[in-house]
Amino acid sequence: MELDITKLEPHFERNNTEHRTDEISVNRLMLRRGQRFQLTLSTTRKVQPETDTVLITVETGPSPSESKGTRSVFGFPLRLGGKGGWKVELVESSSSSFTMGITSPADACVGSYTLSIRLGSENAVPQQLTNLVLLFNPWCEEDWVYLPQEAERQEYVMAEQGIIYTGTRHYIGARDWNYGQFEEDVVDICMKLLDMNPKCLADPAEDFSARCNPIYVGRVVSAMINSNGDHGILAGRWQTPYTDGVAPTHWDGSVAILQRWFSSNFRPVKYGQCWVFAAVMCTVLRCLGIPCRVVTNFHSAHDTDKSLTIDEYYSDNGLQPKESPDSVWNFHVWVEGWMKRPDLSKNSAYDGWQVLDPTPQEKSEGVFCCGPCPVKAVLEGHTNLKYDIPFVFAEVNADQVTWIVQSNGSKERLHTDTRQIGQNISTKAVGADRREDITASYKYPEGSQRERRVFEEAVKRGKMTKWSGALPAPEPPQVPQKPPKVTLELTETSVAINGKDLELCLTLSSEHSAPWELSVHLIAQAMRYTGVPDCQVWSHVENMLDNASVKVSAVVRGKQHPGEVYFTDEDITLQSLKLNIETQESCEQYSEISALITFHNRLSVTLTNCSISLTGSGLLFGTMETKVPDVDPGEHLFVPMHIRPYRTGLKKLVADFDCSAFRDIKASCTLNVKPPRWAGVHDKPL
């Protein structure tokens, strides 16, 4: 009697739970490579593994090939393992069924596969059994993305909520973000993102084959998060207006951005800035199984000529011109992905966290992407390695040179600061809503001899690299430093609130015991967080809807000795009014609960065109938005809103308040969603 298959039981829920993907779906196979899954086949008779021919074929991509690792044929008794490294074992059998355990290799290509079977002979007509999605596996020691600590895997792979740090080095703020990597349609969007990348469109067979390598995948994702030069997800914009899209500050999560890109036939979503680019990339990498965290670098340099120095120019009255090619950002956000780097060293010297930056700043090998750049290489100044280490090194450890531009166009070098670039490099702590400072992983202590030796090593190795872009600018001539006679200090005398006057104090201290006549120039400019100056604002900050801070500069000259020039500046972050959101600490899945949003208008003006929006992965499908009445000076606003959680676990609800005077005041709360008492965890009511 011939062996025939009458039914397949794919064990969706059991397999996905064992592979830690049941949060994505329990209705199709979502698997991690290097780990076994089971299929049960109902048959017309008992299988005889010693004599029956059972051949399994798995394929991915448009032109599957065993030589490229995108196709594998394996089974029993003829083949226990195919050329592609896949293998099968008989787990159990009966007179009418048998269960197979199938294991993919730890270096299998990630992506969507079809799985088919042939019975009787190799020439038999194959029967398609099922489709499956294969992801990277941080739990598998042979996988290049293996992460040893379970607590870190829970944070960097499984956590759907996070915190992104913004502001300035002196005023660090926290922004809640819903990554939502386990929303069911996100995995399909991520697969489509890989398919839409230019390398795949040009040579799909090679691209699908290369998807076994997290280094390659990370670089592709870095390029595809931004829309520069491809069909990428986000268009960047760093100034108003945003009327044809969404202001970058308004986004609270990645899912809406990914869905909008997918549903619009892959048109770029408007708009993103660095933290939005990084957050969306974190979602994609975590969904694909690459451990990832979002990192913020304060006082971050953008070095345009790979000289590892940042030149900042000020006019003789303290105004910062817009045309300086280098810049220092209040903060810049990228991601780190965890992976091995055997392409750089056989002894694991550069394994671990790798910088990946999807914000389109400079091209890398002709593409707007950055990384993966080993953090360990940045620490040691090994700028001759790939990818993009000189750019990242400059972001965290460039020297900053300040120049005064005289009215006749001549430049006077004031001083070189070796310590200010790269401050308070931050990421969310593992398992806690607090900031972790990881500056020491990027550079040795500022002022230490080792840090200076590393800088010299970085400059030396950088000159060994043949760049595709412009050559490094020559070092400016060294001007002997004048002995300090006057010290300047700018301090705030009150909290800087958006919509209120800014009060500052400039303190001058002199080494001279005799009277010393000075000429003082003070100026204030609205600044983008990217370090790009906007308008001269003085005290008129109430219209600064799109500016992250105010830069106040002071230039002091000795009247008897005009050559004696002293300079100081300070970035002042404007604090927002406070929004509050409250709800119960826990609830049941699918049960409606209420959340109360409160706001107190402490300004002297009426706030008009007010609205509140709510987002939360696992709590709301999309964004819930409601218009609210005008808020008079001193008035309290109370807005109840109702949600129905649809997934279990710790979830974060984020509220956003907008009005005519300012935008995007945020608040959040955490909710523990428990399984319903009336049904299983995965049952959903109609």
C-alpha positions as CSV (number, residue, x, y, z in Angstrom):
1,M,0.0,0.0,0.0
2,E,1.4,3.4,-1.0
3,L,2.1,6.0,1.6
4,D,-0.2,9.0,1.1
5,I,-0.8,12.1,3.2
6,T,-4.4,12.9,4.1
7,K,-3.9,15.9,6.5
8,L,-1.2,18.2,7.9
9,E,-1.1,19.5,11.5
10,P,1.4,22.4,11.6
11,H,1.1,23.0,15.4
12,F,1.1,26.7,14.8
13,E,0.6,27.7,18.4
14,R,3.1,25.2,20.0
15,N,5.8,25.8,17.4
16,N,5.5,29.6,17.6
17,T,5.4,29.6,21.4
18,E,8.6,27.5,21.5
19,H,10.2,29.9,18.9
20,R,9.0,33.0,20.9
21,T,7.0,34.3,18.0
22,D,3.5,33.6,19.3
23,E,3.1,37.3,19.9
24,I,3.3,37.8,16.1
25,S,0.8,35.0,15.2
26,V,-0.6,31.6,16.1
27,N,-2.2,31.2,12.7
28,R,1.0,30.5,10.6
29,L,4.5,29.3,11.2
30,M,6.9,32.0,12.5
31,L,10.2,30.3,13.2
32,R,13.7,31.1,14.3
33,R,16.6,29.6,12.5
34,G,18.7,26.9,14.1
35,Q,15.8,25.6,16.2
36,R,13.6,22.6,15.7
37,F,9.9,22.7,14.8
38,Q,7.4,19.9,14.4
39,L,4.8,18.9,11.8
40,T,2.4,16.0,12.1
41,L,1.2,14.2,8.9
42,S,-1.9,12.0,8.8
43,T,-1.2,9.1,6.4
44,T,-2.9,6.1,4.9
45,R,-0.6,3.7,6.7
46,K,2.3,3.6,9.2
47,V,5.4,5.2,7.8
48,Q,8.5,3.0,7.5
49,P,11.5,5.4,7.8
50,E,14.0,2.6,6.7
51,T,12.3,2.0,3.4
52,D,9.8,4.8,2.6
53,T,11.1,7.7,0.7
54,V,10.1,11.0,2.3
55,L,11.8,14.1,0.8
56,I,11.2,17.6,2.1
57,T,12.0,20.7,0.0
58,V,12.3,24.2,1.5
59,E,12.7,27.2,-0.9
60,T,12.9,31.0,-0.6
61,G,13.2,33.7,-3.2
62,P,12.3,33.9,-6.9
63,S,15.2,31.6,-8.0
64,P,15.8,29.1,-5.2
65,S,19.2,27.4,-5.4
66,E,21.0,24.8,-3.3
67,S,24.3,26.4,-4.1
68,K,23.1,29.8,-2.9
69,G,21.5,28.4,0.2
70,T,18.0,29.4,-0.8
71,R,16.8,25.8,-1.4
72,S,17.4,22.6,0.5
73,V,16.2,19.0,-0.1
74,F,16.4,16.6,2.8
75,G,14.5,13.6,4.3
76,F,14.8,9.9,4.9
77,P,16.0,7.3,4.4
78,L,18.1,8.7,1.5
79,R,19.2,12.0,3.0
80,L,19.4,12.9,6.6
81,G,20.7,16.3,5.7
82,G,20.6,18.2,2.5
83,K,23.3,20.5,1.1
84,G,21.5,23.5,2.6
85,G,22.0,22.1,6.1
86,W,18.4,21.5,6.9
87,K,17.6,18.2,8.6
88,V,14.7,16.1,9.7
89,E,14.1,13.4,12.3
90,L,11.2,11.1,13.1
91,V,9.8,12.2,16.5
92,E,6.9,9.6,16.7
93,S,4.7,7.6,14.5
94,S,1.5,5.5,14.6
95,S,-0.5,3.4,12.2
96,S,-2.1,6.6,10.8
97,S,0.3,9.5,11.4
98,F,3.9,10.5,12.0
99,T,5.5,13.6,13.5
100,M,8.7,15.1,12.0
101,G,11.1,17.4,13.8
102,I,12.7,19.8,11.2
103,T,15.7,22.0,12.1
104,S,17.0,24.8,9.9
105,P,20.7,25.7,9.9
106,A,21.8,28.5,12.2
107,D,23.0,30.4,9.1
108,A,19.9,29.9,7.0
109,C,18.6,32.8,5.0
110,V,15.8,34.7,6.7
111,G,12.6,35.2,4.9
112,S,9.4,33.6,3.6
113,Y,9.7,29.9,2.7
114,T,7.5,27.3,1.0
115,L,7.8,23.7,2.4
116,S,6.7,20.8,0.2
117,I,7.0,17.0,0.4
118,R,7.5,14.1,-2.1
119,L,6.6,10.5,-1.2
120,G,7.8,7.3,-2.9
121,S,10.6,8.6,-5.0
122,E,12.6,11.7,-5.9
123,N,10.6,12.0,-9.1
124,A,7.3,12.1,-7.4
125,V,5.1,15.1,-7.8
126,P,5.7,17.4,-4.8
127,Q,2.9,18.4,-2.5
128,Q,3.0,21.8,-0.9
129,L,2.6,21.4,2.9
130,T,2.8,24.9,4.3
131,N,4.5,28.3,4.2
132,L,6.7,29.6,7.0
133,V,8.7,32.7,7.9
134,L,12.2,32.2,9.2
135,L,13.9,34.8,11.5
136,F,17.3,35.3,13.1
137,N,17.7,33.5,16.4
138,P,19.4,35.3,19.4
139,W,18.8,32.2,21.5
140,C,20.9,29.9,19.2
141,E,24.6,29.9,20.0
142,E,25.6,29.2,16.4
143,D,23.6,32.2,15.1
144,W,25.7,35.3,14.5
145,V,23.2,37.3,16.5
146,Y,23.3,35.1,19.6
147,L,22.9,37.2,22.8
148,P,23.9,35.2,25.9
149,Q,21.9,37.0,28.6
150,E,18.1,36.2,28.8
151,A,17.4,39.6,30.4
152,E,19.0,41.3,27.4
153,R,17.1,39.2,24.9
154,Q,13.9,40.2,26.6
155,E,14.9,43.9,26.4
156,Y,16.5,44.0,23.0
157,V,14.3,41.5,21.0
158,M,11.1,41.0,22.9
159,A,10.2,44.4,24.4
160,E,7.7,46.3,22.3
161,Q,7.9,49.6,24.3
162,G,11.0,51.7,24.9
163,I,12.4,55.1,25.8
164,I,14.3,57.4,23.5
165,Y,16.4,60.2,25.1
166,T,16.4,63.7,23.6
167,G,17.2,67.3,24.6
168,T,20.7,68.6,25.4
169,R,23.6,67.3,27.4
170,H,22.4,69.4,30.4
171,Y,18.7,68.8,29.9
172,I,18.1,65.2,29.0
173,G,14.5,64.3,28.3
174,A,12.8,61.0,27.7
175,R,10.4,60.1,24.9
176,D,8.2,57.0,25.1
177,W,8.0,54.9,21.9
178,N,5.9,51.9,20.9
179,Y,8.1,49.7,18.7
180,G,5.3,47.2,18.1
181,Q,7.4,44.6,16.3
182,F,4.9,41.9,17.1
183,E,1.9,43.5,15.5
184,E,0.9,40.8,13.0
185,D,1.3,42.7,9.8
186,V,4.7,44.2,10.7
187,V,6.6,41.0,9.8
188,D,5.1,41.1,6.3
189,I,6.0,44.7,6.0
190,C,9.6,44.0,7.0
191,M,9.9,41.2,4.4
192,K,8.6,43.6,1.8
193,L,11.1,46.2,2.9
194,L,13.9,43.6,2.2
195,D,12.3,42.8,-1.2
196,M,12.1,46.5,-2.2
197,N,15.8,47.3,-1.6
198,P,17.7,48.2,-4.7
199,K,20.1,45.3,-4.4
200,C,17.2,42.8,-4.4
201,L,15.6,44.6,-7.4
202,A,18.9,44.4,-9.3
203,D,19.8,40.8,-8.4
204,P,17.2,39.0,-6.3
205,A,19.0,35.7,-6.3
206,E,22.1,37.2,-4.8
207,D,20.1,39.3,-2.4
208,F,18.0,36.4,-1.0
209,S,21.2,34.4,-0.6
210,A,22.9,37.2,1.3
211,R,20.0,37.4,3.8
212,C,21.8,34.7,5.9
213,N,24.1,37.4,7.1
214,P,23.0,40.0,9.7
215,I,25.8,42.3,8.6
216,Y,24.2,42.5,5.1
217,V,20.7,42.7,6.4
218,G,21.5,45.5,8.8
219,R,23.1,47.5,6.1
220,V,20.1,47.0,3.8
221,V,17.7,48.0,6.5
222,S,19.8,51.1,7.4
223,A,19.4,52.3,3.8
224,M,15.7,51.4,3.4
225,I,14.5,53.2,6.5
226,N,15.2,56.5,4.8
227,S,13.7,57.3,1.3
228,N,16.8,58.9,-0.1
229,G,17.6,57.2,-3.4
230,D,15.3,54.2,-3.1
231,H,11.7,53.1,-2.1
232,G,12.5,53.6,1.6
233,I,10.1,54.3,4.3
234,L,10.6,57.8,5.7
235,A,11.3,61.1,4.2
236,G,13.3,63.4,6.4
237,R,12.5,67.1,7.1
238,W,14.2,69.3,9.6
239,Q,12.1,72.5,9.4
240,T,8.5,73.6,9.0
241,P,6.2,73.3,7.2
242,Y,5.0,69.7,7.7
243,T,1.5,70.5,6.3
244,D,1.7,67.7,3.7
245,G,2.6,65.1,6.2
246,V,3.1,64.5,10.0
247,A,5.5,66.5,12.1
248,P,8.3,64.3,13.3
249,T,7.6,65.1,16.9
250,H,4.0,63.8,16.6
251,W,4.9,60.2,16.1
252,D,4.7,57.9,19.1
253,G,5.4,54.6,17.5
254,S,6.6,52.7,14.4
255,V,3.6,50.7,13.4
256,A,1.6,53.5,11.9
257,I,4.6,54.6,9.9
258,L,5.3,51.1,8.5
259,Q,1.6,50.5,7.7
260,R,1.3,53.9,5.9
261,W,4.3,53.1,3.8
262,F,3.0,49.6,2.9
263,S,-0.6,50.7,2.2
264,S,0.5,53.7,0.0
265,N,2.3,51.4,-2.5
266,F,5.7,52.2,-0.9
267,R,5.6,56.0,-1.1
268,P,7.8,57.7,1.6
269,V,6.0,58.6,4.8
270,K,6.4,62.3,5.7
271,Y,8.2,63.1,8.0
272,G,11.0,61.8,10.1
273,Q,14.0,63.1,12.1
274,C,16.8,61.1,13.6
275,W,14.9,59.6,16.6
276,V,12.0,58.5,14.2
277,F,14.4,56.9,11.8
278,A,16.2,55.1,14.6
279,A,13.0,53.9,16.3
280,V,11.6,52.5,13.1
281,M,14.8,50.7,12.4
282,C,14.8,49.3,15.9
283,T,11.3,47.9,15.2
284,V,12.4,46.2,11.9
285,L,15.6,44.7,13.4
286,R,13.8,43.3,16.5
287,C,11.0,41.9,14.2
288,L,13.7,40.1,12.1
289,G,15.3,38.8,15.3
290,I,18.4,41.0,15.4
291,P,18.9,42.4,19.0
292,C,18.7,46.1,18.8
293,R,18.7,49.2,21.1
294,V,18.2,52.9,20.4
295,V,21.2,55.1,21.4
296,T,21.4,58.9,21.9
297,N,24.6,60.8,21.7
298,F,24.5,64.4,23.1
299,H,26.5,67.2,21.7
300,S,27.0,65.0,18.6
301,A,29.3,66.1,15.8
302,H,28.5,65.9,12.1
303,D,31.9,65.9,10.4
304,T,31.5,66.5,6.7
305,D,35.1,66.1,5.5
306,K,36.4,63.2,7.7
307,S,39.0,65.4,9.3
308,L,37.8,64.4,12.8
309,T,37.6,68.1,13.7
310,I,34.5,70.2,13.8
311,D,34.9,73.9,12.9
312,E,32.3,76.3,14.3
313,Y,32.2,79.9,13.2
314,Y,30.7,82.9,15.0
315,S,30.6,86.5,13.8
316,D,32.2,89.1,16.0
317,N,28.9,89.8,17.7
318,G,28.3,86.2,18.6
319,L,25.9,85.2,15.8
320,Q,26.4,81.8,14.3
321,P,26.1,81.8,10.5
322,K,24.1,79.1,8.8
323,E,26.7,78.1,6.1
324,S,29.1,76.2,8.3
325,P,29.5,72.7,6.7
326,D,30.2,71.0,10.0
327,S,27.7,71.1,12.8
328,V,27.2,69.9,16.4
329,W,23.8,68.5,17.1
330,N,22.2,68.9,20.5
331,F,21.6,65.2,20.2
332,H,21.6,62.5,17.6
333,V,20.0,59.1,17.7
334,W,21.0,55.9,16.1
335,V,20.6,52.2,16.8
336,E,23.0,49.4,17.9
337,G,22.5,45.9,16.5
338,W,24.1,42.9,18.2
339,M,26.1,40.6,15.9
340,K,29.4,38.9,15.2
341,R,31.9,40.5,12.8
342,P,34.0,37.6,11.4
343,D,34.6,39.8,8.3
344,L,36.9,42.0,10.4
345,S,38.6,39.6,12.8
346,K,38.8,35.9,13.5
347,N,39.2,36.4,17.2
348,S,35.9,38.1,17.9
349,A,37.7,41.4,18.5
350,Y,34.9,43.4,16.9
351,D,31.9,41.3,17.8
352,G,29.0,42.8,19.8
353,W,27.2,46.1,19.4
354,Q,27.4,47.7,16.0
355,V,26.3,51.2,15.2
356,L,23.6,51.4,12.4
357,D,22.3,54.8,11.5
358,P,19.4,55.2,9.1
359,T,19.3,59.0,9.2
360,P,20.4,60.2,5.8
361,Q,23.5,62.3,6.5
362,E,26.4,61.2,4.4
363,K,26.7,58.5,1.7
364,S,28.4,55.2,2.4
365,E,29.6,53.3,-0.7
366,G,27.2,55.6,-2.7
367,V,24.1,54.9,-0.5
368,F,22.6,56.9,2.4
369,C,23.2,54.4,5.1
370,C,25.7,54.0,8.0
371,G,27.1,50.8,9.5
372,P,27.3,48.3,10.9
373,C,30.2,50.0,12.7
374,P,31.7,48.1,15.6
375,V,31.5,50.1,18.8
376,K,34.8,48.4,19.9
377,A,36.5,49.8,16.8
378,V,35.3,53.3,17.7
379,L,36.6,52.9,21.2
380,E,40.1,52.0,19.9
381,G,40.2,54.5,17.0
382,H,40.4,51.8,14.3
383,T,39.0,54.1,11.6
384,N,40.4,52.1,8.7
385,L,37.9,49.3,9.1
386,K,34.3,49.0,7.7
387,Y,31.8,50.4,7.9
388,D,31.8,54.2,8.4
389,I,33.9,54.2,11.5
390,P,35.5,57.6,10.9
391,F,32.0,59.2,10.7
392,V,30.9,57.6,13.9
393,F,34.2,58.3,15.7
394,A,33.8,62.0,14.9
395,E,30.3,62.0,16.2
396,V,31.4,60.9,19.7
397,N,35.1,62.2,19.9
398,A,35.9,64.9,17.3
399,D,37.9,67.9,18.4
400,Q,35.8,71.1,18.3
401,V,37.5,74.3,17.0
402,T,35.8,77.7,17.5
403,W,36.5,80.6,15.2
404,I,35.5,84.3,15.2
405,V,34.8,85.7,11.7
406,Q,35.7,89.4,11.6
407,S,33.6,91.9,9.5
408,N,36.4,91.9,6.9
409,G,36.1,88.1,6.5
410,S,39.2,87.1,8.3
411,K,39.0,84.2,10.8
412,E,40.5,84.2,14.2
413,R,40.9,80.8,16.0
414,L,39.7,81.1,19.6
415,H,40.3,77.7,21.0
416,T,40.2,73.9,20.5
417,D,38.0,71.8,22.8
418,T,38.9,68.2,23.0
419,R,36.3,67.2,25.6
420,Q,32.9,68.5,24.6
421,I,31.9,66.3,21.6
422,G,30.1,63.1,22.6
423,Q,28.4,63.5,26.0
424,N,26.1,61.3,28.1
425,I,25.7,58.6,25.4
426,S,22.5,57.0,26.5
427,T,20.1,54.1,26.1
428,K,17.3,52.5,28.0
429,A,18.4,50.2,30.8
430,V,17.7,46.5,30.7
431,G,14.4,45.8,32.3
432,A,13.9,49.3,33.8
433,D,12.5,52.6,32.6
434,R,15.7,54.5,33.4
435,R,18.7,55.9,31.4
436,E,21.9,53.9,31.2
437,D,25.1,55.9,30.3
438,I,27.2,53.9,27.8
439,T,29.7,56.6,27.0
440,A,32.6,54.4,28.2
441,S,31.9,51.9,25.5
442,Y,32.6,54.5,22.8
443,K,35.6,56.3,24.3
444,Y,38.0,56.4,27.1
445,P,37.7,59.2,29.8
446,E,38.1,62.7,28.3
447,G,41.3,64.2,29.3
448,S,43.1,60.9,29.8
449,Q,46.3,60.1,28.0
450,R,44.7,57.0,26.5
451,E,41.8,59.0,25.0
452,R,44.4,61.2,23.3
453,R,46.4,58.3,22.0
454,V,43.2,56.8,20.5
455,F,42.4,60.1,18.8
456,E,45.9,60.2,17.3
457,E,45.4,56.5,16.2
458,A,42.1,57.4,14.6
459,V,43.7,60.3,12.6
460,K,46.6,58.1,11.5
461,R,44.4,55.2,10.4
462,G,41.9,57.5,8.7
463,K,44.6,58.8,6.5
464,M,45.4,55.2,5.3
465,T,41.8,54.9,4.0
466,K,41.0,55.7,0.4
467,W,37.8,57.7,0.5
468,S,35.3,57.9,-2.3
469,G,34.3,61.4,-1.2
470,A,36.4,64.5,-0.6
471,L,39.8,64.3,1.0
472,P,40.1,65.5,4.6
473,A,40.6,69.3,4.9
474,P,44.1,70.3,5.9
475,E,44.6,71.1,9.6
476,P,44.2,74.8,10.3
477,P,47.4,76.6,11.4
478,Q,48.1,76.4,15.1
479,V,47.7,79.7,16.8
480,P,49.3,80.1,20.2
481,Q,46.6,80.2,22.9
482,K,46.3,83.5,24.8
483,P,46.5,83.2,28.6
484,P,42.9,83.5,30.0
485,K,42.2,86.8,31.6
486,V,38.4,86.7,31.7
487,T,36.2,83.7,32.2
488,L,32.5,83.8,31.1
489,E,29.6,81.7,32.4
490,L,26.0,81.7,31.2
491,T,23.4,80.4,33.7
492,E,19.6,80.2,33.8
493,T,18.0,82.1,36.6
494,S,14.6,80.4,36.1
495,V,13.2,77.3,34.3
496,A,13.0,77.9,30.6
497,I,9.3,77.3,29.7
498,N,8.1,77.3,26.1
499,G,5.9,80.4,25.8
500,K,7.5,82.4,28.7
501,D,10.4,84.8,28.8
502,L,13.9,83.3,29.2
503,E,15.9,84.7,32.1
504,L,19.7,84.3,32.0
505,C,22.7,85.6,33.8
506,L,26.2,86.2,32.3
507,T,29.0,86.2,34.9
508,L,32.4,87.6,34.0
509,S,35.4,87.0,36.1
510,S,38.8,88.7,35.6
511,E,42.3,87.9,36.8
512,H,43.0,91.7,36.8
513,S,42.7,93.4,40.1
514,A,42.5,96.8,38.4
515,P,39.3,97.9,36.5
516,W,39.1,96.3,33.1
517,E,36.8,97.9,30.5
518,L,35.1,95.3,28.3
519,S,32.8,95.3,25.3
520,V,30.1,92.6,25.6
521,H,27.9,91.3,22.8
522,L,25.0,89.0,23.7
523,I,22.8,87.3,21.2
524,A,20.2,84.5,21.2
525,Q,19.3,82.3,18.2
526,A,16.6,79.7,17.8
527,M,18.4,76.4,17.0
528,R,17.3,73.2,15.4
529,Y,18.4,70.2,17.4
530,T,20.8,69.4,14.5
531,G,22.9,72.5,15.4
532,V,21.6,74.5,12.5
533,P,20.8,78.1,13.5
534,D,17.4,79.5,12.6
535,C,16.4,83.1,13.4
536,Q,17.7,85.6,15.8
537,V,15.0,85.6,18.5
538,W,16.3,87.5,21.5
539,S,13.5,87.1,24.1
540,H,10.7,86.3,21.7
541,V,10.5,82.5,22.1
542,E,6.7,82.2,22.1
543,N,6.6,81.5,18.3
544,M,9.3,78.8,18.4
545,L,7.0,75.9,17.4
546,D,9.6,73.9,15.6
547,N,12.8,74.8,17.5
548,A,14.5,72.5,20.0
549,S,16.5,75.1,21.9
550,V,17.9,78.6,22.1
551,K,21.6,79.2,21.7
552,V,22.8,82.2,23.7
553,S,26.3,83.4,22.7
554,A,28.5,86.0,24.4
555,V,31.6,87.6,22.8
556,V,33.7,89.8,25.1
557,R,36.6,92.0,24.0
558,G,39.0,94.2,25.9
559,K,38.5,97.8,24.7
560,Q,42.1,98.7,25.3
561,H,43.3,95.5,23.8
562,P,40.8,94.4,21.0
563,G,42.9,91.4,20.2
564,E,41.8,89.9,23.6
565,V,38.6,88.0,22.7
566,Y,36.6,85.7,25.0
567,F,33.6,83.6,24.0
568,T,31.0,81.3,25.6
569,D,27.7,79.9,24.5
570,E,25.0,77.8,26.0
571,D,22.2,75.7,24.6
572,I,19.0,76.3,26.5
573,T,16.3,73.6,26.1
574,L,12.7,74.9,26.4
575,Q,10.6,72.9,28.8
576,S,7.0,72.0,27.9
577,L,4.0,72.3,30.1
578,K,3.0,69.0,31.7
579,L,0.4,66.5,30.5
580,N,-0.8,63.7,32.7
581,I,-2.4,60.4,31.9
582,E,-3.9,57.9,34.4
583,T,-5.5,54.5,34.1
584,Q,-5.9,51.4,36.2
585,E,-2.7,49.3,36.7
586,S,-4.1,46.1,35.2
587,C,-7.1,44.9,33.2
588,E,-8.3,41.9,31.2
589,Q,-7.7,41.4,27.5
590,Y,-10.7,42.7,25.4
591,S,-12.3,44.5,28.4
592,E,-13.0,48.2,27.9
593,I,-11.3,50.5,30.4
594,S,-11.0,54.3,30.6
595,A,-8.0,56.6,30.7
596,L,-8.1,60.1,32.1
597,I,-5.9,62.8,30.5
598,T,-5.4,66.0,32.5
599,F,-3.7,69.3,31.6
600,H,-3.1,72.6,33.3
601,N,-2.6,75.8,31.2
602,R,0.0,77.8,33.2
603,L,0.5,80.3,30.4
604,S,-1.1,83.8,30.2
605,V,-2.8,83.1,26.9
606,T,-5.7,80.9,25.8
607,L,-4.7,77.7,24.0
608,T,-6.8,77.1,20.9
609,N,-7.1,74.3,18.2
610,C,-6.5,71.7,20.9
611,S,-6.5,68.0,20.4
612,I,-5.4,64.8,22.2
613,S,-4.3,61.6,20.6
614,L,-3.7,58.1,22.1
615,T,-1.5,55.3,20.8
616,G,-0.4,52.0,22.3
617,S,0.8,48.8,20.7
618,G,-1.6,46.0,21.9
619,L,-4.0,48.5,23.3
620,L,-5.3,50.4,20.3
621,F,-5.6,49.6,16.6
622,G,-4.0,52.8,15.2
623,T,-4.3,56.2,16.7
624,M,-7.4,57.5,18.7
625,E,-7.7,61.3,18.3
626,T,-10.2,63.7,19.8
627,K,-10.7,67.5,19.6
628,V,-11.0,69.3,22.9
629,P,-12.2,72.8,23.9
630,D,-10.0,75.8,24.1
631,V,-8.1,76.1,27.4
632,D,-8.1,79.5,29.1
633,P,-5.2,80.7,31.3
634,G,-5.0,78.9,34.6
635,E,-7.7,76.4,33.5
636,H,-7.5,72.6,34.0
637,L,-8.5,70.2,31.2
638,F,-10.0,66.8,32.0
639,V,-10.5,64.3,29.1
640,P,-11.7,60.7,29.6
641,M,-10.9,58.3,26.8
642,H,-11.8,54.6,26.4
643,I,-9.6,51.7,25.1
644,R,-10.0,47.9,24.7
645,P,-6.7,46.1,25.0
646,Y,-6.3,43.2,22.5
647,R,-3.0,41.7,23.5
648,T,-1.6,40.6,26.9
649,G,1.5,41.7,28.8
650,L,2.9,45.0,29.9
651,K,1.7,47.7,27.5
652,K,2.4,51.4,27.4
653,L,-0.3,54.0,26.6
654,V,1.0,57.3,25.2
655,A,-1.0,60.5,25.0
656,D,-0.1,63.6,22.9
657,F,-1.5,67.1,23.3
658,D,-1.4,69.6,20.5
659,C,-2.6,73.3,20.3
660,S,-2.0,76.5,18.4
661,A,0.8,77.6,20.8
662,F,2.9,74.4,20.8
663,R,2.9,70.8,19.7
664,D,3.4,67.3,21.0
665,I,3.4,67.4,24.7
666,K,3.6,63.8,25.8
667,A,2.6,61.6,28.7
668,S,2.5,57.9,29.2
669,C,1.4,55.1,31.6
670,T,2.0,51.4,31.8
671,L,-0.9,48.9,31.8
672,N,-0.6,45.2,32.7
673,V,-3.1,43.3,30.4
674,K,-4.0,39.9,31.7
675,P,-5.6,37.0,29.8
676,P,-9.4,37.0,30.0
677,R,-11.0,34.6,32.5
678,W,-13.6,33.4,30.0
679,A,-11.3,32.3,27.1
680,G,-7.8,31.3,26.1
681,V,-5.1,33.9,25.6
682,H,-5.3,33.8,21.8
683,D,-9.1,33.7,21.4
684,K,-10.6,36.9,20.1
685,P,-14.2,37.8,20.5
686,L,-16.2,38.7,17.4
